[in-house]
């Protein structure tokens, strides 16, 4: 809900130049993921010990409190520190993936996680549109307060509506508790697993590089009238593509291999990102965002499903915690990188550099598939 207008909200907190707003938008988008990067492995390890449900309740409540307070800020620094605080509780979707992953058979992990992705992306689709409409009608501060109410309700839904359990893959399941050192060694000994986790970071850099400047870019090509709504429309287009295809892509991964299909998704994402720097109308940007949502969104259930089969169930929470930390590191780098590139070279350069990054990632994956074919099948 806040993505379409966060940079616009920053602009209302003072009389700033465009370059200043772009730079601070990058910082404020990124700072949340600094604390999220630090806390994700801790939350993952705690989740392995006590379960994911209690942490999800804390996450939803903490996010709600953070966003409620954002509706009262009067300076950029106040917003900056609240975004930093919010990062401690960021990772609700990722922890949901860990919760469902540990309760799902490996045989259908891709399809089930694709279904979860469909649910989360429905929020990604509805949120920017709703946030843009509310911001145009009632103002930015009121929208923060409404969003906090939604998150407080989510906390109660998890508390009273979810029963957590863990399935056993077979009767001889090992109940060993793994140390953090053993978990890290397991990751390092599987080069494709390590690479998939690094791809999580790179994909997030690509995905978030455009986030802080997208509302400003929409304003440049479409004008300032109802800018929050039209920014929400551009954000939601990627959510729609993800919504329609993520479950199907997860199912294809179950059948044909997660790693190979993930590589294809990276190539296609690079292809659709490239022309984004040359659009001259909002409808062109929306079409490209829709296609980007299909391909970037398809990576998410594939990488989680691969981690699900490549790590023993007793360490999956911590492995997914490290994966989430790498994702958050990408979330942290992406907005700052995108803001810096746009401030110095213009909006088009952000799209071109992102497309190049995705293409290089795909080439690395192709090399890994040829070098370690034994780790790229769905029967580890």
C-alpha positions in Angstrom: 0.0 0.0 0.0 2.8 2.5 0.7 5.1 1.6 -2.2 3.3 3.9 -4.7 3.7 7.0 -2.5 6.6 6.5 -0.1 8.9 8.7 -2.2 6.0 11.2 -2.7 5.5 11.3 1.1 9.2 12.0 1.5 8.8 15.0 -0.8 6.1 16.5 1.4 8.4 16.5 4.5 10.3 19.6 3.2 11.3 21.7 0.3 13.8 19.3 -1.5 15.3 19.0 -4.9 14.5 16.0 -7.2 18.0 14.5 -6.7 17.6 14.9 -2.9 14.3 13.1 -2.9 15.6 10.3 -5.1 18.6 9.8 -2.9 16.7 9.7 0.3 14.0 7.5 -1.2 16.8 5.0 -1.8 18.1 5.3 1.7 14.6 5.0 3.3 13.6 2.0 1.2 16.9 0.3 2.0 17.3 0.9 5.7 14.4 -1.4 6.6 16.4 -4.3 5.1 19.6 -3.5 7.1 18.0 -4.6 10.3 16.0 -7.3 8.5 19.3 -8.7 7.1 20.7 -8.9 10.6 17.7 -10.4 12.4 16.4 -12.9 9.8 18.9 -15.7 10.7 18.1 -15.2 14.4 14.3 -15.4 13.7 14.9 -18.5 11.5 16.8 -20.2 14.3 14.2 -19.3 16.9 11.5 -20.6 14.6 13.3 -24.0 14.3 13.2 -24.1 18.2 9.7 -22.8 19.1 7.8 -22.8 15.8 7.0 -20.1 13.3 3.5 -19.2 14.4 4.5 -17.1 17.5 7.1 -15.2 15.4 4.5 -14.4 12.7 2.2 -12.9 15.4 5.1 -10.7 16.7 6.0 -9.7 13.1 2.5 -8.6 12.2 2.1 -6.6 15.4 5.5 -5.0 15.1 4.9 -4.0 11.5 1.5 -2.5 12.4 3.0 -0.4 15.2 5.8 0.8 12.9 3.5 1.9 10.2 1.1 3.5 12.6 3.9 5.8 13.9 4.9 6.6 10.3 1.6 8.4 10.0 2.8 11.0 12.5 6.3 11.8 11.3 7.3 15.4 10.6 10.9 14.8 9.3 12.8 12.6 7.0 15.0 11.4 9.9 12.0 10.2 11.9 10.8 8.2 8.9 14.3 6.9 8.4 14.5 5.5 12.0 11.0 4.1 11.9 11.8 2.2 8.7 15.0 0.9 10.5 12.8 -0.3 13.4 10.3 -1.9 11.1 13.1 -4.0 9.6 13.3 -6.0 12.8 9.8 -7.4 12.1 10.1 -7.6 8.3 9.9 -11.1 6.8 6.3 -12.2 7.4 6.0 -13.6 3.9 9.4 -15.4 4.1 8.6 -16.9 7.4 5.2 -18.0 6.1 7.1 -19.8 3.3 9.2 -21.5 6.0 6.1 -22.5 8.0 4.3 -24.0 5.0 7.5 -25.5 3.6 8.0 -27.6 6.7 4.5 -28.9 6.5 4.6 -29.9 2.9 5.8 -33.0 1.1 8.8 -32.5 -1.1 6.9 -34.0 -4.0 4.5 -31.1 -4.3 6.6 -28.3 -2.7 6.8 -26.2 -5.9 3.0 -26.2 -6.5 2.2 -25.5 -2.8 4.7 -22.7 -2.5 3.4 -21.4 -5.8 0.0 -21.3 -4.2 1.4 -19.4 -1.3 3.0 -17.0 -3.7 -0.4 -16.5 -5.4 -1.8 -15.4 -2.0 1.0 -13.0 -1.2 1.0 -11.6 -4.7 -2.7 -11.0 -4.5 -1.8 -8.6 -1.7 1.0 -7.1 -3.9 -1.6 -6.6 -6.6 -4.4 -5.1 -4.4 -2.1 -3.1 -2.0 -0.6 -0.5 -4.4 -4.0 0.1 -6.0 -5.7 0.5 -2.7 -2.9 2.5 -1.2 -2.8 4.8 -4.3 -6.5 5.4 -4.1 -6.5 6.1 -0.4 -3.5 8.4 -0.6 -5.2 10.5 -3.3 -8.5 10.6 -1.4 -7.4 11.0 2.3 -3.7 11.8 2.2 -0.5 9.8 2.9 -0.6 9.9 6.7 -4.1 8.5 6.9 -3.1 5.6 4.6 -0.3 4.6 7.0 -2.8 4.5 9.8 -5.3 2.3 7.8 -2.5 -0.1 6.9 -1.4 -0.5 10.5 -5.0 -1.6 11.4 -4.8 -4.2 8.6 -1.6 -5.6 10.1 -3.0 -5.6 13.7 -5.9 -7.7 12.4 -3.5 -10.0 10.6 -1.7 -10.6 13.9 -4.9 -11.8 15.5 -5.8 -14.0 12.5 -2.5 -15.8 12.8 -2.8 -16.1 16.6 -6.3 -17.6 16.5 -6.6 -19.1 13.0 -3.4 -21.2 12.5 -2.4 -24.5 13.9 1.2 -25.4 13.3 2.5 -28.9 12.8 5.3 -30.6 11.0 5.0 -33.6 8.7 7.5 -36.5 8.7 8.9 -37.5 5.3 9.5 -41.0 6.5 9.5 -43.0 9.7 13.2 -42.9 10.2 13.5 -39.1 10.1 16.5 -37.8 11.9 15.7 -35.6 14.9 19.2 -34.2 15.2 19.6 -30.5 16.1 22.0 -28.9 13.8 24.4 -26.2 15.0 24.8 -23.0 12.9 28.3 -24.2 11.9 26.8 -27.4 10.5 24.1 -25.5 8.7 26.7 -23.2 7.1 28.9 -26.2 6.1 25.9 -27.9 4.5 25.3 -24.8 2.4 28.9 -24.4 1.4 29.2 -28.1 0.4 26.4 -27.8 -2.1 27.5 -25.2 -4.7 24.2 -25.0 -6.5 22.3 -24.4 -3.2 24.8 -21.6 -2.3 24.3 -20.1 -5.8 20.5 -20.3 -5.6 20.7 -18.4 -2.3 23.0 -15.8 -3.9 20.5 -15.5 -6.8 17.9 -14.6 -4.2 20.0 -11.5 -3.4 20.6 -10.6 -7.0 17.0 -11.0 -8.0 16.0 -8.7 -5.1 18.6 -6.1 -6.2 17.0 -6.2 -9.6 13.5 -6.1 -8.3 14.0 -3.3 -5.8 16.3 -1.1 -7.9 13.3 0.5 -9.5 11.0 0.7 -6.4 12.0 4.0 -4.9 12.0 5.9 -8.2 9.0 4.3 -9.9 6.5 6.9 -8.6 8.8 9.6 -9.8 9.3 7.9 -13.2 5.5 7.6 -13.5 5.1 11.3 -12.8 7.7 12.1 -15.5 6.0 10.1 -18.3 2.3 10.6 -17.2 2.1 13.8 -15.3 1.3 14.7 -11.7 -2.5 14.2 -11.7 -3.6 11.4 -9.4 0.0 10.3 -9.3 -0.3 8.0 -6.3 -3.1 6.0 -8.1 -1.2 5.6 -11.4 2.0 4.7 -9.5 -0.1 2.0 -7.7 -1.3 0.8 -11.1 2.3 0.4 -12.3 3.2 -1.4 -9.1 0.2 -3.7 -9.3 0.8 -4.7 -12.9 3.8 -6.9 -11.8 1.6 -8.4 -9.1 -1.0 -9.4 -11.6 1.5 -11.2 -13.7 2.8 -13.0 -10.7 -0.7 -13.8 -9.5 -1.7 -15.4 -12.8 1.4 -17.5 -13.4 3.4 -18.2 -10.1 1.5 -21.4 -9.3 1.8 -22.7 -12.8 5.6 -22.0 -12.8 5.9 -23.8 -9.5 4.1 -26.8 -11.0 6.4 -26.7 -14.0 9.4 -26.7 -11.6 8.1 -29.8 -9.9 8.0 -31.6 -13.2 11.0 -30.3 -15.1 13.5 -29.1 -12.5 13.7 -26.0 -10.4 17.2 -24.9 -11.3 16.7 -25.1 -15.1 13.4 -23.3 -15.0 14.8 -20.6 -12.7 17.5 -19.9 -15.2 14.9 -19.5 -18.0 13.0 -17.1 -15.8 16.2 -15.0 -15.2 16.8 -14.7 -19.0 13.2 -13.7 -19.7 13.2 -11.1 -16.9 16.3 -9.5 -18.4 14.6 -9.4 -21.8 11.5 -7.5 -20.5 13.5 -5.2 -18.1 15.7 -3.8 -20.9 13.0 -1.8 -22.9 11.7 -0.2 -19.7 14.2 2.5 -20.1 12.8 3.6 -23.4 9.0 3.8 -22.6 7.2 7.0 -23.4 3.7 6.2 -22.1 2.3 4.7 -18.9 0.6 1.8 -20.8 3.9 0.7 -22.1 5.4 0.6 -18.6 2.4 -1.3 -17.3 2.8 -4.0 -19.9 6.4 -4.5 -19.2 5.8 -4.5 -15.4 3.2 -7.2 -16.0 5.7 -9.4 -17.9 8.4 -8.7 -15.3 6.0 -9.9 -12.6 5.6 -13.2 -14.4 9.3 -13.9 -14.7 10.7 -12.3 -11.5 7.8 -13.7 -9.5 8.3 -17.2 -10.9 11.8 -17.3 -9.4 10.4 -17.1 -5.8 8.6 -20.5 -5.5 11.4 -22.2 -7.6 14.2 -21.1 -5.3 12.2 -21.9 -2.1 11.2 -25.3 -3.4 14.9 -26.1 -4.3 16.0 -25.1 -0.8 13.2 -27.3 0.6 14.6 -30.4 -1.1 18.3 -29.5 -0.6 18.2 -29.0 3.2 17.1 -31.5 5.9 13.9 -30.5 7.5 15.5 -29.9 10.9 17.7 -27.1 9.5 15.3 -25.6 6.9 14.2 -22.7 9.1 17.8 -21.6 9.6 18.7 -22.1 5.9 15.6 -20.2 4.8 16.7 -17.5 7.4 20.0 -17.1 5.7 18.3 -17.1 2.3 16.0 -14.3 3.7 19.0 -12.4 4.9 20.5 -12.5 1.5 17.2 -11.4 0.0 17.1 -8.5 2.5 20.6 -7.6 1.6 19.5 -7.4 -2.0 16.5 -5.3 -0.9 19.0 -3.0 0.9 21.4 -2.6 -2.0 18.8 -2.4 -4.8 17.0 0.9 -3.8 20.3 2.6 -3.0 21.8 1.5 -6.2 18.8 2.4 -8.3 18.5 5.8 -6.6 22.2 6.6 -7.1 22.1 5.5 -10.8 18.9 7.5 -11.5 20.2 10.6 -9.7 23.4 10.6 -11.8 22.5 9.0 -15.1 18.7 9.2 -15.3 15.8 6.7 -14.9 16.6 4.8 -18.1 20.0 3.7 -16.8 18.3 1.9 -13.9 16.4 -0.3 -16.3 19.5 -1.0 -18.5 21.8 -1.9 -15.6 19.1 -4.1 -14.0 18.6 -6.0 -17.2 22.4 -6.6 -17.5 22.6 -7.9 -13.9 19.8 -10.4 -14.5 21.4 -11.6 -17.8 24.8 -12.1 -16.1 23.0 -14.1 -13.3 21.4 -16.3 -15.9 24.8 -17.0 -17.5 26.3 -17.9 -14.1 23.4 -20.4 -13.6 24.0 -21.9 -17.0 27.6 -22.5 -16.0 26.6 -24.0 -12.7 24.1 -26.4 -14.4 26.9 -27.7 -16.7 29.5 -27.9 -13.9 27.3 -29.6 -11.3 24.4 -31.4 -13.0 24.0 -33.8 -10.0 22.6 -30.9 -7.9 20.1 -29.6 -10.5 17.6 -32.4 -10.5 14.5 -32.6 -8.2 15.5 -35.9 -6.5 18.4 -34.9 -4.2 
